[in-house]
């Protein structure tokens, strides 16, 4: 019986190691992103009209190009992508840059920088993929993408940048190129749900 004890301990250790490998460990950046997305979704929900449709975490692909849309609002004005960024620190960059620089300061006062993809370019790509997917299904509608900066720290002033709840409301409910009827809204919702 004594010889079984080390074997049992070994099996328990292997089992625990297996469990930890199955549990994804969330990085601070992923956690901030998840929290930012939850916050943004609640902000968006507060401005929705009765007939607006909100879809979250919509995964789409067309012609081998894949993307995930944080928030997608479909209403009589069109189809709106709202990409959420919860970057802390100072951002610097221009609208046309491929990457931006995020500068943060540690508690000890040290600064460090990290490159992040330009979210405006990201949302333009999402717009393209979604428009193409809809067109492939015979749905020709106006699709517009925006970036919501939770920390209100966008380095650029651009019509695709939103930083307040009012910005979101204006984008979703102002005049647009399309006027979608309920049937078209439901058709898009069904395709993307």
Backbone as CSV, one residue per row, in Angstrom:
resi,resn,N_x,N_y,N_z,CA_x,CA_y,CA_z,C_x,C_y,C_z
1,UNK,0.813,-1.185,0.000,0.000,0.000,0.000,0.865,1.262,0.000
2,UNK,2.014,1.214,0.700,2.914,2.351,0.761,3.404,2.763,-0.611
3,UNK,3.622,1.837,-1.495,4.142,2.150,-2.825,3.085,2.849,-3.704
4,UNK,1.807,2.742,-3.355,0.750,3.409,-4.112,0.695,4.908,-3.827
5,UNK,1.101,5.315,-2.629,1.005,6.723,-2.233,1.753,7.650,-3.203
6,UNK,3.011,7.405,-3.570,3.692,8.294,-4.530,3.018,8.295,-5.911
7,UNK,2.481,7.173,-6.307,1.804,7.094,-7.604,0.532,7.940,-7.579
8,UNK,-0.212,7.845,-6.485,-1.439,8.635,-6.352,-1.109,10.131,-6.347
9,UNK,-0.072,10.531,-5.618,0.357,11.934,-5.575,0.739,12.393,-6.978
10,UNK,1.482,11.555,-7.698,1.908,11.880,-9.058,0.680,12.083,-9.967
11,UNK,-0.288,11.223,-9.869,-1.500,11.320,-10.683,-2.267,12.603,-10.344
12,UNK,-2.337,12.944,-9.064,-3.026,14.174,-8.646,-2.309,15.400,-9.215
13,UNK,-0.987,15.394,-9.165,-0.210,16.526,-9.696,-0.435,16.660,-11.202
14,UNK,-0.424,15.560,-11.909,-0.663,15.583,-13.354,-2.077,16.109,-13.637
15,UNK,-3.052,15.660,-12.861,-4.433,16.092,-13.053,-4.578,17.594,-12.812
16,UNK,-3.956,18.104,-11.763,-4.011,19.538,-11.462,-3.338,20.333,-12.575
17,UNK,-2.200,19.864,-13.049,-1.511,20.537,-14.154,-2.403,20.563,-15.397
18,UNK,-3.094,19.468,-15.654,-4.008,19.396,-16.789,-5.139,20.419,-16.643
19,UNK,-5.698,20.524,-15.433,-6.775,21.485,-15.199,-6.312,22.915,-15.424
20,UNK,-5.116,23.258,-14.937,-4.615,24.609,-15.103,-4.358,24.937,-16.559
21,UNK,-3.955,23.960,-17.321,-3.730,24.178,-18.745,-5.054,24.441,-19.459
22,UNK,-6.154,23.875,-18.953,-7.469,24.048,-19.554,-8.115,25.378,-19.181
23,UNK,-7.687,25.982,-18.078,-8.247,27.248,-17.626,-7.421,28.376,-18.228
24,UNK,-8.022,29.166,-19.115,-7.249,30.252,-19.718,-6.927,31.323,-18.685
25,UNK,-5.693,31.787,-18.710,-5.267,32.849,-17.819,-5.417,34.150,-18.592
26,UNK,-6.161,35.090,-18.025,-6.461,36.338,-18.704,-5.383,37.373,-18.409
27,UNK,-4.817,37.925,-19.477,-3.816,38.976,-19.308,-4.504,40.258,-18.854
28,UNK,-3.757,41.188,-18.264,-4.359,42.462,-17.850,-4.997,43.210,-19.033
29,UNK,-4.367,43.129,-20.214,-4.916,43.787,-21.398,-6.252,43.157,-21.800
30,UNK,-6.329,41.821,-21.741,-7.569,41.136,-22.102,-8.667,41.473,-21.100
31,UNK,-8.301,41.525,-19.822,-9.282,41.855,-18.790,-9.805,43.280,-18.984
32,UNK,-8.900,44.220,-19.259,-9.312,45.614,-19.489,-10.226,45.691,-20.709
33,UNK,-9.886,44.939,-21.756,-10.717,44.925,-22.955,-12.109,44.384,-22.674
34,UNK,-12.168,43.289,-21.925,-13.462,42.671,-21.591,-14.310,43.626,-20.756
35,UNK,-13.698,44.262,-19.766,-14.417,45.207,-18.910,-14.885,46.411,-19.734
36,UNK,-14.022,46.909,-20.605,-14.382,48.031,-21.465,-15.547,47.690,-22.377
37,UNK,-15.547,46.473,-22.925,-16.636,46.044,-23.806,-17.958,45.944,-23.037
38,UNK,-17.899,45.436,-21.816,-19.122,45.342,-21.003,-19.660,46.746,-20.695
39,UNK,-18.762,47.649,-20.335,-19.165,49.023,-20.039,-19.775,49.673,-21.283
40,UNK,-19.095,49.557,-22.408,-19.575,50.175,-23.650,-20.935,49.620,-24.050
41,UNK,-21.124,48.329,-23.906,-22.420,47.722,-24.244,-23.523,48.327,-23.389
42,UNK,-23.257,48.533,-22.105,-24.285,49.129,-21.241,-24.560,50.580,-21.636
43,UNK,-23.525,51.312,-22.043,-23.703,52.696,-22.496,-24.545,52.715,-23.772
44,UNK,-24.255,51.814,-24.686,-25.009,51.734,-25.943,-26.468,51.386,-25.661
45,UNK,-26.688,50.411,-24.786,-28.064,49.986,-24.460,-28.911,51.147,-23.946
46,UNK,-28.281,52.070,-23.228,-29.020,53.202,-22.661,-29.532,54.168,-23.715
47,UNK,-28.908,54.207,-24.886,-29.340,55.160,-25.918,-30.173,54.515,-27.024
48,UNK,-30.355,53.207,-26.961,-31.092,52.530,-28.026,-32.562,52.918,-28.014
49,UNK,-33.105,53.055,-29.195,-34.543,53.247,-29.354,-35.214,51.881,-29.372
50,UNK,-36.522,51.887,-29.288,-37.299,50.649,-29.193,-37.022,49.671,-30.332
51,UNK,-36.852,50.165,-31.545,-36.670,49.283,-32.700,-35.214,49.025,-33.063
52,UNK,-34.266,49.578,-32.310,-32.849,49.322,-32.569,-32.496,47.902,-32.133
53,UNK,-31.615,47.270,-32.878,-31.154,45.919,-32.557,-29.669,46.009,-32.212
54,UNK,-29.283,45.444,-31.079,-27.883,45.409,-30.662,-27.417,43.967,-30.635
55,UNK,-26.341,43.683,-31.367,-25.687,42.378,-31.324,-24.275,42.598,-30.796
56,UNK,-23.797,41.691,-29.955,-22.443,41.815,-29.411,-21.621,40.594,-29.783
57,UNK,-20.322,40.829,-29.881,-19.356,39.768,-30.192,-19.785,38.948,-31.407
58,UNK,-19.987,39.642,-32.508,-20.427,39.013,-33.750,-19.188,38.598,-34.545
59,UNK,-19.029,37.299,-34.745,-17.908,36.785,-35.531,-18.360,36.595,-36.970
60,UNK,-17.595,37.194,-37.884,-17.925,37.076,-39.298,-16.679,36.756,-40.103
61,UNK,-16.896,36.186,-41.272,-15.789,35.968,-42.197,-16.330,35.949,-43.616
62,UNK,-15.493,36.418,-44.517,-15.813,36.402,-45.936,-14.503,36.373,-46.705
63,UNK,-14.457,35.531,-47.715,-13.264,35.391,-48.559,-11.990,35.175,-47.743
64,UNK,-12.080,34.391,-46.685,-10.914,34.085,-45.862,-10.530,35.173,-44.875
65,UNK,-11.246,36.273,-44.852,-10.976,37.352,-43.893,-11.961,37.216,-42.746
66,UNK,-11.423,37.182,-41.512,-12.252,37.010,-40.310,-12.111,38.219,-39.406
67,UNK,-13.168,38.471,-38.640,-13.105,39.528,-37.632,-14.217,39.309,-36.620
68,UNK,-14.067,39.957,-35.472,-15.117,39.956,-34.458,-15.532,41.395,-34.216
69,UNK,-16.834,41.623,-34.267,-17.381,42.957,-34.044,-17.833,43.050,-32.585
70,UNK,-17.271,43.994,-31.835,-17.620,44.136,-30.420,-19.109,44.409,-30.263
71,UNK,-19.592,45.425,-30.957,-21.010,45.819,-30.905,-21.476,46.170,-32.308
72,UNK,-22.663,45.721,-32.625,-23.256,45.998,-33.925,-24.689,46.455,-33.689
73,UNK,-25.016,47.645,-34.163,-26.371,48.165,-34.011,-26.993,48.237,-35.405
74,UNK,-28.196,47.703,-35.504,-28.959,47.733,-36.747,-30.237,48.502,-36.449
75,UNK,-30.474,49.549,-37.229,-31.719,50.291,-37.067,-32.144,50.865,-38.408
76,UNK,-33.153,51.698,-38.405,-33.661,52.225,-39.663,-32.684,53.166,-40.357
77,UNK,-31.618,53.577,-39.669,-30.607,54.467,-40.251,-29.466,53.707,-40.915
78,UNK,-29.292,52.429,-40.598,-28.213,51.648,-41.186,-27.675,50.601,-40.240
79,UNK,-26.449,50.173,-40.526,-25.755,49.159,-39.733,-24.492,49.821,-39.192
80,UNK,-24.322,49.768,-37.877,-23.239,50.489,-37.220,-22.351,49.535,-36.417
81,UNK,-21.074,49.554,-36.723,-20.087,48.798,-35.951,-19.533,49.744,-34.894
82,UNK,-19.486,49.276,-33.646,-18.861,50.070,-32.584,-17.772,49.219,-31.950
83,UNK,-16.538,49.504,-32.351,-15.356,48.835,-31.803,-14.996,49.545,-30.502
84,UNK,-14.709,48.776,-29.468,-14.447,49.351,-28.149,-12.963,49.247,-27.821
85,UNK,-12.391,50.354,-27.348,-11.001,50.361,-26.892,-10.960,50.942,-25.485
86,UNK,-10.381,50.169,-24.583,-10.262,50.576,-23.187,-8.783,50.718,-22.845
87,UNK,-8.087,51.540,-23.616,-6.661,51.756,-23.409,-6.448,52.718,-22.257
88,UNK,-5.629,52.308,-21.304,-5.224,53.258,-20.268,-3.912,53.885,-20.718
89,UNK,-3.584,55.024,-20.142,-2.355,55.700,-20.524,-2.594,56.707,-21.633
90,UNK,-1.514,57.164,-22.192,-1.548,58.186,-23.239,-1.328,57.525,-24.596
91,UNK,-2.182,57.854,-25.554,-2.038,57.342,-26.913,-1.495,58.431,-27.814
92,UNK,-0.623,58.038,-28.733,-0.158,58.985,-29.739,-0.125,58.283,-31.087
93,UNK,-0.456,59.048,-32.097,-0.496,58.507,-33.452,-1.405,59.358,-34.311
94,UNK,-1.416,59.044,-35.592,-2.236,59.762,-36.554,-3.261,58.818,-37.169
95,UNK,-4.260,59.384,-37.810,-5.336,58.609,-38.408,-4.802,57.555,-39.371
96,UNK,-3.793,57.892,-40.160,-3.304,56.982,-41.200,-2.174,56.063,-40.744
97,UNK,-1.697,56.204,-39.504,-0.635,55.315,-39.006,-1.155,53.892,-38.887
98,UNK,-0.304,52.916,-39.179,-0.679,51.517,-39.025,-0.791,51.158,-37.541
99,UNK,0.115,51.717,-36.728,0.121,51.465,-35.284,0.208,52.788,-34.537
100,UNK,-0.284,52.767,-33.319,-0.168,53.905,-32.429,0.726,53.505,-31.263
101,UNK,1.193,54.498,-30.531,2.040,54.255,-29.356,1.205,54.511,-28.105
102,UNK,1.197,53.522,-27.220,0.527,53.667,-25.924,1.618,53.826,-24.874
103,UNK,1.586,54.929,-24.148,2.579,55.207,-23.110,1.896,55.123,-21.756
104,UNK,2.479,54.331,-20.872,1.948,54.181,-19.509,3.057,54.428,-18.508
105,UNK,2.640,54.747,-17.311,3.592,54.966,-16.227,3.310,53.972,-15.119
106,UNK,4.369,53.329,-14.618,4.215,52.366,-13.529,4.060,53.109,-12.212
107,UNK,3.699,52.377,-11.176,3.569,52.982,-9.847,4.892,53.566,-9.364
108,UNK,5.991,53.007,-9.848,7.314,53.500,-9.464,7.726,54.731,-10.258
109,UNK,6.902,55.149,-11.208,7.219,56.343,-11.981,7.949,56.069,-13.286
110,UNK,8.157,54.808,-13.610,8.832,54.467,-14.865,7.818,54.464,-16.008
111,UNK,8.243,54.964,-17.145,7.368,54.957,-18.318,7.755,53.817,-19.251
112,UNK,6.752,53.239,-19.867,7.032,52.255,-20.901,6.038,52.457,-22.028
113,UNK,6.442,52.001,-23.199,5.604,52.177,-24.379,5.319,50.836,-25.025
114,UNK,4.181,50.793,-25.679,3.766,49.589,-26.377,3.069,50.018,-27.662
115,UNK,3.305,49.289,-28.734,2.612,49.567,-29.983,1.260,48.866,-29.983
116,UNK,0.231,49.571,-30.430,-1.107,48.987,-30.576,-1.584,49.279,-31.999
117,UNK,-2.367,48.369,-32.535,-2.904,48.580,-33.880,-3.835,49.789,-33.871
118,UNK,-3.783,50.558,-34.936,-4.648,51.716,-35.080,-6.096,51.223,-35.175
119,UNK,-6.940,51.542,-34.183,-8.312,51.036,-34.195,-9.179,51.620,-35.309
120,UNK,-8.805,52.775,-35.828,-9.570,53.339,-36.944,-9.357,52.482,-38.187
121,UNK,-8.129,52.060,-38.418,-7.865,51.148,-39.539,-8.575,49.806,-39.301
122,UNK,-8.580,49.366,-38.055,-9.246,48.109,-37.706,-10.733,48.168,-38.034
123,UNK,-11.394,49.260,-37.665,-12.833,49.357,-37.890,-13.146,49.547,-39.382
124,UNK,-12.252,50.164,-40.126,-12.442,50.260,-41.583,-12.387,48.871,-42.214
125,UNK,-11.487,48.035,-41.729,-11.396,46.657,-42.220,-12.680,45.889,-41.874
126,UNK,-13.165,46.078,-40.660,-14.401,45.419,-40.244,-15.574,45.859,-41.119
127,UNK,-15.618,47.140,-41.422,-16.642,47.691,-42.312,-16.626,46.983,-43.659
128,UNK,-15.432,46.846,-44.213,-15.267,46.203,-45.515,-15.769,44.758,-45.476
129,UNK,-15.339,44.012,-44.454,-15.718,42.600,-44.347,-17.224,42.458,-44.174
130,UNK,-17.808,43.269,-43.302,-19.250,43.179,-43.075,-20.029,43.593,-44.326
131,UNK,-19.624,44.668,-44.971,-20.302,45.117,-46.192,-20.267,44.032,-47.259
132,UNK,-19.114,43.406,-47.409,-18.967,42.349,-48.423,-19.843,41.138,-48.063
133,UNK,-19.878,40.770,-46.791,-20.706,39.644,-46.357,-22.179,39.928,-46.643
134,UNK,-22.632,41.122,-46.282,-24.023,41.483,-46.528,-24.327,41.497,-48.030
135,UNK,-23.428,42.083,-48.807,-23.624,42.147,-50.256,-23.691,40.748,-50.863
136,UNK,-22.838,39.833,-50.360,-22.852,38.447,-50.849,-24.194,37.759,-50.586
137,UNK,-24.943,38.281,-49.610,-26.263,37.724,-49.288,-27.396,38.600,-49.853
138,UNK,-27.039,39.465,-50.797,-28.044,40.281,-51.468,-28.564,41.444,-50.652
139,UNK,-27.825,41.842,-49.638,-28.252,42.961,-48.782,-27.297,44.131,-49.013
140,UNK,-27.794,45.153,-49.659,-26.982,46.347,-49.920,-27.449,47.455,-48.995
141,UNK,-26.686,47.672,-47.927,-27.032,48.701,-46.939,-25.791,49.500,-46.572
142,UNK,-26.034,50.614,-45.946,-24.976,51.480,-45.472,-24.399,50.893,-44.184
143,UNK,-23.084,50.638,-44.160,-22.388,50.144,-42.971,-21.347,51.182,-42.596
144,UNK,-21.339,51.573,-41.347,-20.366,52.560,-40.891,-19.756,52.090,-39.579
145,UNK,-18.436,52.197,-39.475,-17.731,51.757,-38.280,-17.189,52.913,-37.464
146,UNK,-17.231,52.728,-36.153,-16.764,53.735,-35.212,-15.952,53.067,-34.112
147,UNK,-15.114,53.870,-33.467,-14.335,53.390,-32.327,-14.766,54.187,-31.103
148,UNK,-15.170,53.465,-30.049,-15.548,54.101,-28.789,-14.383,53.952,-27.821
149,UNK,-13.787,55.082,-27.427,-12.670,55.093,-26.486,-13.229,55.282,-25.078
150,UNK,-13.220,54.221,-24.306,-13.771,54.241,-22.955,-13.079,55.291,-22.102
151,UNK,-11.759,55.392,-22.223,-10.979,56.328,-21.397,-10.891,57.728,-22.000
152,UNK,-11.605,57.954,-23.102,-11.624,59.268,-23.765,-10.221,59.774,-24.072
153,UNK,-9.374,58.884,-24.583,-7.986,59.261,-24.811,-7.530,59.057,-26.258
154,UNK,-8.422,59.258,-27.197,-8.042,59.142,-28.604,-7.017,60.221,-28.945
155,UNK,-5.985,59.850,-29.691,-4.988,60.855,-30.075,-5.417,61.679,-31.291
156,UNK,-6.552,61.317,-31.894,-6.994,62.015,-33.104,-8.431,62.497,-32.944
157,UNK,-8.726,63.562,-33.636,-10.089,64.066,-33.723,-10.587,63.614,-35.093
158,UNK,-11.542,62.685,-35.108,-11.975,62.075,-36.358,-13.448,61.722,-36.253
159,UNK,-14.146,61.712,-37.377,-15.580,61.404,-37.334,-15.868,59.955,-36.957
160,UNK,-14.868,59.103,-36.945,-15.046,57.702,-36.540,-14.800,57.489,-35.045
161,UNK,-14.397,58.528,-34.334,-14.061,58.429,-32.912,-15.246,58.886,-32.067
162,UNK,-15.590,58.066,-31.089,-16.635,58.417,-30.123,-16.046,58.279,-28.722
163,UNK,-16.399,59.238,-27.862,-15.886,59.201,-26.496,-16.970,59.390,-25.439
164,UNK,-18.191,59.685,-25.851,-19.268,59.909,-24.887,-20.527,59.180,-25.326
165,UNK,-21.451,59.066,-24.395,-22.744,58.456,-24.688,-23.492,59.300,-25.725
166,UNK,-23.368,60.604,-25.633,-24.010,61.484,-26.605,-23.462,61.239,-28.012
167,UNK,-22.146,61.031,-28.131,-21.546,60.720,-29.438,-22.217,59.486,-30.042
168,UNK,-22.420,58.472,-29.229,-23.041,57.231,-29.701,-24.478,57.500,-30.147
169,UNK,-25.225,58.228,-29.346,-26.614,58.534,-29.667,-26.714,59.287,-30.996
170,UNK,-25.875,60.290,-31.189,-25.895,61.081,-32.420,-25.584,60.192,-33.627
171,UNK,-24.572,59.355,-33.513,-24.198,58.473,-34.623,-25.341,57.531,-34.988
172,UNK,-25.977,56.927,-33.986,-27.002,55.923,-34.243,-28.332,56.501,-34.715
173,UNK,-28.599,57.760,-34.386,-29.943,58.276,-34.632,-30.002,59.532,-35.498
174,UNK,-28.892,59.884,-36.136,-28.901,61.022,-37.059,-29.306,60.559,-38.447
175,UNK,-29.550,61.492,-39.319,-29.903,61.147,-40.696,-28.768,60.350,-41.328
176,UNK,-29.144,59.441,-42.223,-28.139,58.640,-42.917,-28.562,58.405,-44.358
177,UNK,-27.789,57.616,-45.041,-28.051,57.326,-46.455,-29.207,56.349,-46.648
178,UNK,-29.431,55.488,-45.697,-30.443,54.448,-45.836,-31.633,54.714,-44.940
179,UNK,-32.707,54.064,-45.293,-33.847,53.968,-44.389,-34.292,52.510,-44.445
180,UNK,-33.882,51.740,-43.449,-34.179,50.308,-43.441,-35.549,50.053,-42.829
181,UNK,-36.318,49.217,-43.475,-37.599,48.835,-42.897,-37.392,47.663,-41.937
182,UNK,-38.427,47.344,-41.194,-38.346,46.291,-40.170,-37.935,44.949,-40.778
183,UNK,-38.452,44.650,-41.969,-38.131,43.384,-42.635,-36.633,43.277,-42.935
184,UNK,-36.034,44.353,-43.437,-34.603,44.362,-43.763,-33.766,44.248,-42.483
185,UNK,-34.205,44.940,-41.426,-33.495,44.871,-40.137,-33.500,43.420,-39.633
186,UNK,-34.643,42.776,-39.684,-34.757,41.381,-39.229,-33.921,40.437,-40.089
187,UNK,-33.863,40.713,-41.391,-33.056,39.888,-42.302,-31.569,39.983,-41.943
188,UNK,-31.105,41.182,-41.664,-29.699,41.380,-41.274,-29.436,40.728,-39.928
189,UNK,-30.342,40.928,-38.980,-30.197,40.340,-37.637,-30.105,38.825,-37.738
190,UNK,-30.975,38.214,-38.530,-30.981,36.755,-38.671,-29.663,36.255,-39.259
191,UNK,-29.157,36.977,-40.255,-27.889,36.589,-40.881,-26.727,36.647,-39.902
192,UNK,-26.714,37.639,-39.038,-25.565,37.883,-38.166,-25.684,37.297,-36.764
193,UNK,-26.858,36.802,-36.407,-27.046,36.238,-35.060,-26.525,34.821,-34.979
